[in-house]
Amino acid sequence: MALSITSTYAGEFAGKYISAALLSGSTISQGGIEVRPNVKYKEVIQRVEVGSAIVDSTCDFTNAGDVTLTERIIQPEEFQINLQLCKTPFVANWDAISMGYSAFDNLPPSFSDYLIGHLSAEVAAKTETNIWQGVNANAGEFDGFVTLMAADANIPAAQKITAATVTSSNVIAELGKVVDQIPSALYGKEDVHIYISQNIARAYVRALGGFGSFLNGENNSGYDSKGTMWWSNGALSFDGVKIFVAHGLADNTMVAAQKSNLYFGTGLMSDYNLVKLLDMADLDGSQNVRFIMRYTASVQYGIPEDVVVYS
């Protein structure tokens, strides 16, 4: 990768590099799904089903019920960042003094520190998107939950809902479609969530603000008469089901599932914070610096029948 420095500033460097805001990896950082670390190659998720084990009592032991074991496989894929920069362009830059006076230059520490943090954040953002909408056929991606669910014939057809363009006018109805399809055995369990995209979250908050309808002849000004001002990035719920805003979900997409049914598999979580910097001067005599990062990741869910997908 070539390094291009574009600047017309001729003075002392202020000591800070800035970049565009990066998507936050909310699904993992906020505990939205189960993380399965230390998966070197594959991990088997066992599913146990017991059928018709409860029968009328008799004096004798009467065997009843079948136990069925099935499995789901989570297999993390390997990804990497290999980035090479030449130190020479920095010599003519206002940060040159931090490189030292020797002809054997060092990369400006402020820039290398920033770039290490930036690459780590890029990985977090990409992983967040991959968790939900990744497609294995694309470079740097693994199949995300929505991709897996769309192709899974074991998810009942009624629990695969065709999405509409969600606005503040229809968001209540569209969320209702998802809740209506949550299996009865699942509804009311503590860790059931509706995972929603950012645009649906915005539409829902605006809808809860009211102003568009009249109740008992009075204008509806939302929760506690605060309109949309009531919400300060706190918790949301719908019909008794917790809502989780997943930044990686594509617009107009929702998934209803138990947190304990959604898995993220990786080798070491610390790999996501490890960026190696190699100065090539001692190895090949060049002015190049290499940034190297390697990590593994994939997702899987355990019980398809307990999933509702709106996409």
Secondary structure, DSSP 8 states (H G I E B T S, - for coil): ----------S---S----------HHHHTT-SEEE---SS-EEEEEEEEES------SS-----EEEEEEEEE--EEEEEEEEEESGGGGGSTTGGGG-SSSS----HHHHHHHHHHHHHHHHHHHHHHHHH--TTSTT----HHHHHHT-TTS-GGGEE------TTTHHHHHHHHHHTS-TTTTT-TTEEEEE-HHHHHHHHHHHT--SSEETTEE---GGG-GGGG-SS--EEETTEEEEE-TTS-TT-EEEEEGGGEEEE-S-GGGGG--EEEETHHHHS-SEEEEEEEEEEEEEES-GGG-EEE-
